[in-house]
Amino acid sequence: MPRETILTAMLARLARIPFGLLAHRPFIAPKKALILKPCCVSQVMLATPLLAALSNAYPDTRFDWAVSDWARPAIAGNPRITELIRTGASGLNQMSWAEVRNLIGRLRKENYDTCFIPSRSSLLSYIAWRAGIRQRIGLHVNGRGFAHTVAVQPPIGEQHEAAVYRSLALAAGVDEKAAVSVGMEYNAPDIDRTNMTRRLVDELDWLGDVPLVIMHPGGGTNPVRSNTQKQWPVERFIRLGNHLVRQHNARILIIGSEEERPLTETISGLMFAPVANWAGQLALGEVAALSEVSDLYIGNDAGPTHVAAAVGCATLAIFGPSNPAISGPYVTKGAVLALWDEYNGRFSWENGVTVDKAIQATETLLRQRQRSHILFDT
């Protein structure tokens, strides 16, 4: 299985020498370009501003995306994409070398003239090179990205992954002001909008008369790196949900994967008011459709949280061991508050985001939501 190690990083640095000598060709506007970003949902979402900036700057260019089955729902409905190229079931680390060779062969047949690689990966650099893609623009950190023809160092002082990924657009000649004007994008399918509207009326009897709040207490699991410590403690979700019901008469809708159903059932069972539990029932497009009409989304550092923020839902993102300054939702519309308490040493929720802080944040977001409704109505 292809994995990057210290040895491969050293070899990549050595391999960069001949590639570096050949990497001084002028950039040529692409005609058929590929974004090579296989995993995972939140990281793919954070790469959508790069796609938007490139698509706006080069409207006649065809853009495809190479993505895993796991992360495919994050980009499947994006109208800027012509074709999705399957990279495997999950992350590249789970692929055999035979699967890697098959992917290289598939990409070679597509005759891409340009590849954008918003990852720090020697393997992805190798794949793009071996696929015969002449112009390869990607991140180059610690020897990774050795085969790029345009090797981009992350901007000095810039932490956020979306901004780091966006630096590839600047290297491709995109105007900086235009590049920074776009955020994450997600397009909910119309059929999901129709189905979710029907379910809200038929199953929840929700007609928009009270605030609709989505709570996603799960997350932190993906094929590359799983960390359930990202999940805010159950008892804090319960207390926050009870507050929203008491103070705002909110309808609480809990979502999650089928594997997260025991977690969601614990929360719904311990809240004092009836709670709808749709865990295991929703695809990512349906989560987006729900978020478009909801008053508030509350979730951990997870892909669905990024999707909710991308469609403009007022979003409270609760972070624990991960830093939102690096991987928080990146938007230019809607309202997003990311809560995080900096820590030293080993992370523990004992010193993490409190219920009181979360309550204050939800009050702020709901007030902003109410003001925007008033402005819209007038």
VEXZAVEX-313362 format. One line per field, with one value per residue (C-alpha): residue in one letter; x, y, z; residue number from 1. Coordinates in steps of 0.02 Angstrom, whole numbers, padded with zeros to 5 digits. Layout:
tilum a ...
px X ...
py Y ...
pz Z ...
nuvo NUM ...
//
This chain:
tilum m p r e t i l t a m l a r l a r i p f g l l a h r p f i a p k k a l i l k p c c v s q v m l a t p l l a a l s n a y p d t r f d w a v s d w a r p a i a g n p r i t e l i r t g a s g l n q m s w a e v r n l i g r l r k e n y d t c f i p s r s s l l s y i a w r a g i r q r i g l h v n g r g f a h t v a v q p p i g e q h e a a v y r s l a l a a g v d e k a a v s v g m e y n a p d i d r t n m t r r l v d e l d w l g d v p l v i m h p g g g t n p v r s n t q k q w p v e r f i r l g n h l v r q h n a r i l i i g s e e e r p l t e t i s g l m f a p v a n w a g q l a l g e v a a l s e v s d l y i g n d a g p t h v a a a v g c a t l a i f g p s n p a i s g p y v t k g a v l a l w d e y n g r f s w e n g v t v d k a i q a t e t l l r q r q r s h i l f d t
px 00000 00072 00117 00227 00371 00527 00622 00500 00507 00697 00687 00560 00678 00815 00693 00645 00817 00793 00610 00659 00778 00632 00503 00530 00405 00280 00105 -00017 -00204 -00282 -00408 -00440 -00389 -00400 -00410 -00329 -00399 -00466 -00511 -00596 -00766 -00712 -00547 -00635 -00757 -00610 -00542 -00702 -00649 -00498 -00612 -00725 -00579 -00508 -00677 -00717 -00547 -00550 -00734 -00694 -00590 -00659 -00629 -00637 -00605 -00521 -00604 -00636 -00806 -00802 -00783 -00880 -01043 -00953 -00924 -01048 -01174 -01052 -01098 -00918 -00865 -00886 -00832 -00784 -00638 -00645 -00486 -00548 -00660 -00574 -00405 -00253 -00169 -00295 -00256 -00142 -00005 -00108 -00252 -00131 -00068 -00248 -00284 -00131 -00188 -00361 -00293 -00173 -00318 -00406 -00262 -00269 -00153 -00156 -00173 -00201 -00147 -00205 -00119 00053 00079 00225 00109 -00014 00132 00196 00024 00002 00177 00158 -00011 00080 -00004 00113 00070 00064 00027 00028 00086 00269 00313 00459 00500 00322 00263 00431 00361 00262 00304 00239 00287 00191 00248 00106 00093 00195 00085 -00068 -00143 -00313 -00315 -00439 -00322 -00173 -00263 -00315 -00132 -00130 -00252 -00137 00006 -00105 -00126 -00293 -00314 -00296 -00447 -00556 -00484 -00521 -00701 -00760 -00796 -00846 -00981 -01110 -01263 -01405 -01500 -01677 -01749 -01671 -01746 -01917 -01904 -01841 -01978 -02107 -02031 -02022 -02207 -02267 -02155 -02111 -02264 -02142 -02207 -02072 -02167 -02033 -01843 -01779 -01613 -01506 -01387 -01250 -01160 -01051 -00907 -00721 -00714 -00643 -00533 -00375 -00377 -00516 -00527 -00689 -00616 -00682 -00856 -00919 -00979 -01155 -01214 -01167 -01270 -01416 -01402 -01384 -01533 -01641 -01595 -01647 -01814 -01850 -01795 -01843 -01971 -01851 -01884 -01728 -01681 -01534 -01437 -01290 -01233 -01307 -01153 -01189 -01368 -01329 -01253 -01402 -01527 -01441 -01461 -01640 -01688 -01621 -01692 -01849 -01945 -01979 -01835 -01833 -01693 -01650 -01481 -01441 -01579 -01496 -01373 -01258 -01366 -01516 -01416 -01378 -01561 -01614 -01481 -01544 -01710 -01651 -01621 -01466 -01344 -01238 -01100 -00922 -00772 -00847 -00893 -01080 -01038 -00939 -01083 -01210 -01100 -01072 -01258 -01277 -01353 -01310 -01182 -01103 -00948 -00876 -00692 -00590 -00419 -00420 -00396 -00532 -00401 -00334 -00486 -00642 -00784 -00730 -00875 -00914 -01101 -01207 -01147 -01024 -00956 -00818 -00786 -00618 -00517 -00330 -00241 -00066 -00015 -00146 -00321 -00468 -00646 -00632 -00548 -00640 -00790 -00919 -01108 -01116 -01004 -01108 -01269 -01198 -01146 -01318 -01403 -01291 -01325 -01513 -01520 -01426 -01543 -01696 -01627 -01591 -01770 -01837 -01730 -01786 -01969 -01967
py 00000 00170 00269 00420 00396 00491 00390 00431 00616 00612 00526 00653 00795 00714 00682 00865 00915 00863 00917 01086 01115 01090 01190 01361 01350 01494 01454 01414 01440 01267 01193 01030 01029 00906 00940 00794 00797 00624 00643 00686 00775 00928 00944 00927 01062 01174 01150 01210 01394 01348 01271 01424 01544 01443 01420 01606 01653 01522 01501 01406 01274 01102 01052 00873 00812 00650 00598 00446 00366 00428 00611 00607 00674 00836 00878 00771 00910 01050 01125 01182 01000 00905 00731 00645 00523 00384 00362 00218 00183 00299 00382 00344 00261 00121 00090 -00048 -00008 -00098 00023 00169 00109 00091 00269 00332 00241 00316 00492 00468 00425 00588 00693 00830 00977 01040 00965 01058 00964 01052 00924 00900 00732 00649 00512 00631 00723 00557 00508 00671 00656 00475 00515 00627 00788 00921 01063 01012 01146 01093 01119 01081 01056 00957 00874 00827 00888 00844 00821 00983 01100 01243 01202 01316 01351 01392 01580 01640 01669 01590 01447 01410 01264 01348 01497 01382 01285 01449 01495 01373 01487 01635 01532 01502 01687 01716 01892 01890 02001 01886 01731 01788 01835 01654 01532 01350 01294 01156 01131 01031 00930 00993 00821 00828 01000 00934 00777 00870 01001 00863 00770 00926 00955 00775 00708 00861 00968 01111 01259 01385 01455 01408 01396 01235 01181 01041 00955 00838 00767 00645 00659 00637 00477 00459 00336 00439 00482 00455 00550 00537 00662 00790 00752 00878 00783 00712 00796 00967 00938 00890 01046 01158 01077 01097 01282 01309 01223 01321 01492 01485 01345 01270 01108 01001 00884 00768 00694 00577 00416 00246 00208 00364 00312 00255 00426 00519 00407 00447 00632 00624 00510 00625 00790 00847 00887 00773 00773 00708 00585 00559 00476 00352 00421 00565 00581 00732 00820 00803 00877 01025 01042 01041 01168 01288 01306 01285 01427 01352 01207 01145 01021 00966 00978 00865 00866 00901 01056 01124 01083 01173 01327 01321 01333 01486 01411 01498 01376 01343 01237 01166 01120 01020 00947 01029 01215 01308 01434 01292 01188 01284 01317 01448 01553 01722 01713 01669 01673 01550 01547 01424 01393 01327 01338 01332 01201 01140 00958 00823 00879 00853 00918 00956 01117 01129 01230 01250 01247 01429 01481 01378 01458 01632 01586 01516 01671 01779 01673 01668 01857 01881 01758 01853 02019 01947 01882 02054 02135 02005 02024 02213
pz 00000 -00047 00108 00128 00249 00299 00169 00030 00079 00065 -00103 -00161 -00119 -00222 -00364 -00362 -00426 -00609 -00608 -00537 -00682 -00801 -00703 -00780 -00923 -00934 -00874 -01014 -00989 -00973 -01093 -01001 -00818 -00673 -00488 -00397 -00221 -00171 00013 00127 00133 00233 00138 -00030 00026 00072 -00104 -00188 -00175 -00280 -00411 -00408 -00430 -00575 -00658 -00647 -00719 -00857 -00905 -01065 -00976 -00939 -00758 -00695 -00517 -00461 -00299 -00190 -00164 00017 -00031 -00195 -00118 -00075 -00257 -00355 -00388 -00424 -00594 -00623 -00641 -00804 -00747 -00586 -00596 -00468 -00365 -00258 -00112 00011 00029 -00078 00071 00056 -00129 -00191 -00316 -00447 -00414 -00424 -00593 -00654 -00599 -00690 -00847 -00835 -00815 -00960 -01075 -01031 -01104 -00973 -01008 -00827 -00654 -00491 -00334 -00173 -00061 00013 -00067 -00156 -00216 -00300 -00380 -00446 -00513 -00610 -00684 -00734 -00812 -00935 -00880 -00947 -00826 -00643 -00513 -00331 -00154 -00122 00061 00135 -00030 -00071 -00239 -00316 -00492 -00502 -00644 -00538 -00358 -00240 -00063 00058 00085 00233 00385 00306 00407 00333 00214 00095 00076 00055 -00081 -00162 -00183 -00330 -00420 -00393 -00464 -00616 -00648 -00562 -00494 -00305 -00273 -00378 -00294 -00116 -00159 -00168 -00027 -00014 -00133 -00126 -00236 -00162 -00293 -00326 -00289 -00116 -00087 -00135 -00029 00125 00113 00107 00255 00361 00336 00344 00483 00587 00550 00528 00429 00471 00619 00746 00727 00650 00723 00652 00772 00712 00866 00767 00647 00664 00563 00388 00292 00315 00499 00626 00788 00886 01011 00888 00954 01082 01237 01229 01389 01318 01161 01273 01379 01227 01142 01297 01304 01124 01154 01313 01253 01069 01057 00929 00835 00853 00713 00750 00604 00582 00500 00537 00642 00745 00784 00963 00995 00923 01015 01180 01149 01087 01230 01366 01304 01393 01232 01082 00958 00779 00749 00564 00590 00453 00342 00249 00107 00104 -00025 00090 00233 00121 00072 00255 00298 00164 00256 00436 00556 00635 00613 00759 00728 00759 00645 00511 00327 00351 00453 00306 00188 00299 00305 00117 00078 00189 00346 00509 00576 00746 00721 00883 00878 01001 00955 00783 00752 00654 00599 00492 00443 00493 00369 00241 00178 00102 00136 00286 00465 00541 00718 00757 00942 01001 01160 01132 01235 01278 01284 01267 01221 01339 01329 01514 01459 01293 01233 01371 01356 01409 01264 01144 01209 01184 01007 00962 01030 00919 00765 00792 00815 00653 00568 00630 00568 00397 00388 00430 00296 00169 00211 00188
nuvo 1 2 3 4 5 6 7 8 9 10 11 12 13 14 15 16 17 18 19 20 21 22 23 24 25 26 27 28 29 30 31 32 33 34 35 36 37 38 39 40 41 42 43 44 45 46 47 48 49 50 51 52 53 54 55 56 57 58 59 60 61 62 63 64 65 66 67 68 69 70 71 72 73 74 75 76 77 78 79 80 81 82 83 84 85 86 87 88 89 90 91 92 93 94 95 96 97 98 99 100 101 102 103 104 105 106 107 108 109 110 111 112 113 114 115 116 117 118 119 120 121 122 123 124 125 126 127 128 129 130 131 132 133 134 135 136 137 138 139 140 141 142 143 144 145 146 147 148 149 150 151 152 153 154 155 156 157 158 159 160 161 162 163 164 165 166 167 168 169 170 171 172 173 174 175 176 177 178 179 180 181 182 183 184 185 186 187 188 189 190 191 192 193 194 195 196 197 198 199 200 201 202 203 204 205 206 207 208 209 210 211 212 213 214 215 216 217 218 219 220 221 222 223 224 225 226 227 228 229 230 231 232 233 234 235 236 237 238 239 240 241 242 243 244 245 246 247 248 249 250 251 252 253 254 255 256 257 258 259 260 261 262 263 264 265 266 267 268 269 270 271 272 273 274 275 276 277 278 279 280 281 282 283 284 285 286 287 288 289 290 291 292 293 294 295 296 297 298 299 300 301 302 303 304 305 306 307 308 309 310 311 312 313 314 315 316 317 318 319 320 321 322 323 324 325 326 327 328 329 330 331 332 333 334 335 336 337 338 339 340 341 342 343 344 345 346 347 348 349 350 351 352 353 354 355 356 357 358 359 360 361 362 363 364 365 366 367 368 369 370 371 372 373 374 375 376 377 378
//
